[in-house]
Amino acid sequence: MEVGDAEIGSLTLLTQGAGKTGRKHRRKKTQPGSPINAKSSEPNPNAARAARPPLSLKAAAWKLPGCYDVRGRIGTGSYGTVREALDKDAGRMVAVKRIHSVFSNKINCKRILREIAILQRLDHPYIVQLHDVIMPQDEERFDELYMVMELGDADLKTLCRQQVHLEELQVKFVLYHLLVGLKYLHSAGIYHRDLKPSNVLVNQDCNVKICDFGLARAVGEELDEDQDAEHSDKAVRVMTQHVVTRYYRAPELILLDDYTEAIDLWSVGCIAFELAEMTEPKPAEDRGPLFPGSTCYPLSPDCQHRHDVAFHSGGCKEQLNMIFEVIGTPSERDVKLLREDARKYVCCFQPRLGCGVSPRLPSAAPSLVETIESLLRFNPQERATVEEVLLRPLFAEIRDPEKEVVARGYITLEFDQEPDLSEQQLRQCFKQEIQSFRRARAVCR
């Protein structure tokens, strides 16, 4: 049985700007029978955005073509600031990421280049679309870029913090769309490596957009981080694994082990739990991440006990301890698959069975709990794949195989085959990628 869009019910969402300014909304329960975009007392977010007057910004700060009216700030990251803007030529609201000091750090520079290159090669309704890349005219000396992308109504982090109750059907649709987007992404040979609620945009019709590919990598590339950094092999390995925000980090990443696309599935399991909590009768302040660790040895240890294994293995807020409290300590067979140093560390933890996910989700359907637990298995080889999750009973009534498209082939990034690119070579790579993107966009028009 297939469920039509009109049966999903629209999500009550804050716009990005409203979410950042902390505007209060009363708790509302969405009705699964209500049509999408039905008229209500809530203002249409796109209309509201377009009606806002442009902010008074110094022209020197945001060097954009005249077709863009820059508006409120959406967020700030390590590379720069994201603001919403009105694209007057296209007649739409967009998100503009201003990236400053592009060449100040070679590793970050390649990540920015990689994000542009990957996004322009992806084409899927559940992955954020890159509309334009704006580079200053001085190609030899420029040090900032602007990425113009799709703008979502909100992100999942904003949604999860609202005093809003979701129906299970809505959770199913959001999760299903996220998995469909991830299936396409993995079929293109891309690991996202930083899936978390703030990196998944969501619209009121329950459609999602996976965004922020700053830490993404292509499967065909060497997974050790950029070899031009002057670090020992051990340090490079640690830096490589220091991806994915702590709460959503798979055990193999924590233990500095080799990893596959299964790390993204672990993150989806963590996200799915937070969505499922929104079906429970509890206020937003009582909801939160499943594994909110405050330390994560050896990647981000306690500053006063950096090398104290016993301290971390006994710490209740240590990331692995929080994971083991839920899923239990790994079996002897799983431990034997680890590297020697990882085996020794895991054996320091007090053995336990784990309480499981269901005590935290007492009202959730068994099929939802079982799906989450299938994604949160310690051994990545036993963790559910995207294809296996999509076949689970949870999605039987909403699944649409025609949406589950795959990429034409693996994405390859030629510049990532070069271990040590100079600044001049990197500038040339940016120029080539932007020119390639614009040629492709011109053909599509």
Long-range contacts (C-beta under 8 A, 24 or more apart in sequence): 1-396, 1-397, 2-397, 2-398, 2-399, 2-400, 3-169, 3-397, 3-398, 5-36, 5-205, 6-33, 6-35, 6-36, 7-32, 7-33, 7-169, 8-32, 8-36, 8-169, 8-170, 8-173, 8-205, 8-206, 9-33, 9-34, 9-36, 9-167, 9-169, 9-170, 10-34, 10-35, 10-36, 10-37, 10-38, 10-204, 10-205, 10-206, 11-153, 11-159, 11-164, 11-166, 11-170, 11-202, 11-203, 11-204, 11-205, 11-206, 12-42, 12-162, 12-164, 12-204, 13-45, 13-153, 13-154, 13-158, 13-159, 13-162, 13-202, 13-203, 13-204, 14-154, 14-158, 14-162, 15-45, 15-48, 15-49, 15-153, 15-154, 16-74, 16-75, 16-84, 16-95, 16-151, 16-152, 16-153, 16-154, 16-155, 16-158, 17-49, 17-71, 17-72, 17-73, 17-74, 17-84, 19-154, 19-155, 19-158, 19-161, 20-72, 20-73, 20-74, 20-75, 25-162, 25-163, 25-164, 26-163, 27-163, 27-164, 27-165, 27-283, 28-163, 28-164, 28-165, 29-164, 29-165, 30-164, 30-165, 30-166, 30-167, 30-170, 31-167, 32-167, 32-169, 32-170, 36-204, 36-205, 37-204, 37-205, 45-153, 45-204, 46-93, 49-84, 49-86, 49-93, 49-151, 50-86, 50-93, 54-86, 62-96, 62-98, 62-146, 63-134, 63-136, 63-144, 63-146, 64-96, 64-134, 64-146, 65-134, 68-94, 68-96, 68-148, 70-96, 75-198, 77-212, 77-214, 78-108, 79-108, 79-112, 79-214, 80-144, 84-151, 85-148, 87-131, 87-148, 90-131, 92-151, 93-151, 94-131, 94-148, 94-149, 94-150, 94-151, 95-148, 95-149, 95-150, 95-151, 95-152, 96-146, 96-147, 96-148, 96-149, 97-146, 97-147, 97-149, 98-144, 98-145, 98-146, 99-144, 99-145, 99-146, 99-147, 100-143, 100-144, 101-143, 101-144, 102-142, 102-143, 102-144, 102-145, 102-430, 103-143, 103-423, 103-426, 103-427, 104-143, 106-226, 106-228, 106-229, 106-421, 106-423, 106-426, 107-225, 107-226, 107-229, 109-426, 110-226, 110-415, 110-416, 110-421, 110-426, 111-214, 111-215, 112-145, 112-214, 113-415, 113-426, 113-429, 113-430, 113-433, 114-213, 114-214, 114-216, 114-217, 114-413, 114-416, 115-147, 115-212, 115-213, 115-214, 115-216, 116-145, 116-147, 116-430, 116-433, 116-434, 116-437, 117-413, 117-415, 117-433, 118-190, 118-213, 118-216, 118-218, 118-411, 118-413, 119-147, 119-149, 119-213, 120-433, 120-436, 120-437, 120-440, 121-188, 121-411, 122-184, 122-185, 122-188, 122-190, 122-407, 122-411, 124-181, 124-184, 124-185, 124-405, 125-181, 125-207, 126-177, 126-178, 126-180, 126-181, 126-184, 126-207, 126-208, 126-209, 126-210, 127-181, 127-184, 127-185, 127-209, 127-210, 127-211, 128-152, 128-201, 128-209, 128-210, 128-211, 129-209, 130-437, 132-441, 133-433, 133-434, 133-437, 133-438, 135-430, 135-431, 135-434, 139-427, 139-431, 140-427, 142-427, 145-430, 149-211, 150-201, 150-209, 152-201, 152-202, 152-203, 152-209, 152-211, 153-201, 153-202, 153-203, 153-204, 154-201, 154-202, 155-197, 155-198, 155-199, 155-200, 155-201, 155-202, 155-211, 156-197, 156-198, 156-200, 156-201, 156-202, 156-208, 156-271, 156-274, 156-275, 157-196, 157-197, 157-198, 158-198, 159-197, 159-202, 159-278, 160-197, 160-274, 160-275, 160-277, 160-278, 160-284, 160-287, 161-284, 162-284, 163-283, 163-284, 164-278, 164-284, 165-278, 165-279, 165-281, 166-275, 166-278, 166-279, 167-279, 168-279, 168-364, 168-365, 168-368, 169-398, 170-206, 171-272, 171-275, 171-276, 171-278, 171-279, 171-368, 172-368, 172-394, 172-395, 172-398, 173-206, 173-398, 174-202, 174-206, 174-208, 174-275, 175-268, 175-271, 175-272, 175-275, 175-371, 175-394, 176-390, 176-395, 176-398, 176-399, 177-206, 177-207, 177-208, 178-208, 178-210, 178-268, 178-271, 179-268, 179-386, 179-389, 179-390, 180-390, 180-403, 180-404, 181-208, 181-209, 181-210, 182-210, 182-264, 182-265, 182-268, 182-386, 183-386, 183-387, 183-390, 183-404, 183-406, 184-405, 184-406, 184-407, 185-210, 185-264, 186-261, 186-264, 186-386, 187-406, 187-407, 188-406, 188-407, 188-409, 188-410, 188-411, 189-218, 189-219, 189-220, 189-407, 189-409, 189-410, 189-411, 189-412, 190-216, 190-217, 190-218, 190-219, 190-411, 191-216, 191-217, 191-219, 191-260, 191-261, 191-263, 191-264, 192-216, 192-264, 192-267, 193-217, 193-243, 193-244, 193-263, 193-264, 194-243, 194-244, 194-245, 195-244, 195-248, 195-264, 195-267, 195-268, 195-271, 196-244, 196-245, 196-247, 196-248, 196-267, 196-270, 196-271, 197-271, 197-274, 200-271, 215-243, 215-244, 218-410, 218-411, 218-412, 218-413, 218-416, 219-261, 219-410, 220-410, 220-411, 220-412, 221-413, 221-416, 221-417, 222-416, 223-258, 223-259, 226-419, 227-419, 227-420, 228-419, 228-420, 228-421, 238-298, 238-299, 241-299, 242-299, 242-300, 246-293, 246-296, 246-299, 246-300, 246-319, 247-289, 247-290, 247-291, 247-292, 247-293, 248-289, 248-291, 249-296, 249-299, 249-319, 250-380, 251-320, 251-323, 251-330, 251-378, 252-380, 253-299, 254-296, 254-299, 254-319, 254-320, 255-338, 255-339, 255-342, 255-345, 255-346, 256-298, 256-299, 256-339, 256-342, 257-338, 257-339, 257-342, 259-380, 260-380, 262-380, 262-381, 262-383, 262-385, 263-380, 265-375, 265-383, 265-384, 265-385, 265-386, 265-389, 266-375, 266-376, 266-380, 266-383, 268-375, 268-389, 269-372, 269-373, 269-374, 269-375, 269-376, 270-376, 272-368, 272-371, 272-372, 272-375, 273-357, 273-360, 273-361, 273-372, 276-361, 276-364, 276-368, 276-369, 276-372, 277-360, 277-361, 279-361, 279-363, 279-364, 280-361, 280-362, 280-363, 280-364, 281-363, 290-326, 290-357, 290-360, 291-319, 291-322, 291-323, 291-326, 292-317, 292-322, 293-317, 293-318, 293-319, 293-320, 293-321, 293-322, 295-319, 296-320, 297-345, 309-345, 309-348, 310-348, 313-345, 313-348, 313-349, 314-350, 320-346, 320-349, 321-349, 323-378, 324-349, 324-352, 324-354, 325-352, 325-354, 325-355, 326-354, 326-355, 326-356, 326-357, 326-376, 327-354, 327-356, 327-373, 327-376, 327-377, 327-378, 328-352, 328-353, 328-354, 329-354, 330-378, 330-379, 334-378, 334-379, 337-379, 365-394, 367-392, 367-393, 367-394, 368-394, 370-394
